[in-house]
């Protein structure tokens, strides 16, 4: 069987990324290795505010990986990520080769002095607006005797 090259973009929970970047990255690479993939490059792509909540999260960090795989275990990889609380979403595509720039970017991130960038200024905790309860004396309860009921028959 011939080895194929794949690109994957994984959206991780920001709480995990801020806690420990290496542990967050391992959530992706360990799953790939578990299913026989050889990781060629893996790096932090970007952190973004999401267009809509995903698994209750409003922000996420994207991780871009390139890997090779001989056997057909793609369904198992997807299933592991779907069941993971750390992974919010994932997308896997077949590619012909790894772009040359990816090796350079991944190497820069693997250096000892790499620090995950600080969160952008729009990283505010978004709270749901709380509806104020109406005072008890303003609650209107309809009198069921005043409602015209259709005649039976």
C-alpha positions, -999 to 999 in steps of 0.1 A, spaced: 0 0 0 13 35 -9 18 62 17 -5 92 12 1 127 25 -27 146 43 -33 181 57 -54 186 88 -68 217 104 -79 211 140 -97 236 162 -87 232 198 -103 245 230 -86 277 240 -86 268 277 -64 239 270 -40 259 248 -36 287 274 -30 261 301 -2 243 282 5 247 245 27 215 242 -1 194 259 -27 209 235 -5 202 205 -1 166 218 -38 161 217 -35 163 179 -1 146 173 -7 117 198 -40 108 181 -22 107 147 6 86 160 -18 62 177 -33 54 144 0 49 125 5 83 110 39 100 106 36 137 115 57 158 91 48 192 105 25 205 132 21 241 143 -2 267 158 -20 283 129 -41 310 146 -64 319 174 -98 334 165 -131 344 178 -156 319 163 -185 330 141 -208 309 163 -203 289 195 -188 255 190 -193 230 218 -201 261 240 -168 279 231 -166 313 215 -128 312 207 -105 286 195 -70 279 184 -64 263 150 -36 238 146 -23 229 111 -6 195 106 7 176 77 12 138 80 16 106 60 -5 75 65 -3 41 49 -33 23 62 -69 35 60 -75 46 96 -89 80 88 -123 71 102 -106 61 135 -87 94 137 -119 114 130 -138 94 156 -111 100 183 -112 138 176 -150 139 176 -151 122 211 -123 144 225 -133 173 247 -101 191 237 -109 191 199 -138 213 188 -137 205 151 -113 190 125 -109 188 88 -86 164 69 -77 167 32 -55 147 9 -26 167 -6 2 160 -30 30 175 -9 37 196 21 43 233 12 80 243 17 70 272 40 53 248 64 86 232 74 100 266 81 70 278 102 69 245 122 106 246 129 103 282 142 76 270 166 96 240 178 125 262 189 131 265 226 123 302 228 88 299 212 61 315 233 24 313 224 13 349 216 -9 367 240 -46 367 234 -59 394 211 -77 424 227 -111 412 216 -107 381 239 -134 391 264 -155 366 283 -189 368 267 -217 365 292 -253 359 282 -276 388 291 -296 380 322 -333 388 319 -347 406 348 -377 391 365 -408 411 366 -420 422 400 -447 399 414 -474 426 414 -470 431 377 -475 395 366 -508 393 347 -527 360 350 -557 357 327 -591 348 341 -601 317 323 -638 326 328 -634 356 306 -622 335 276 -648 326 250 -647 289 244 -660 275 211 -693 256 215 -691 219 214 -712 201 191 
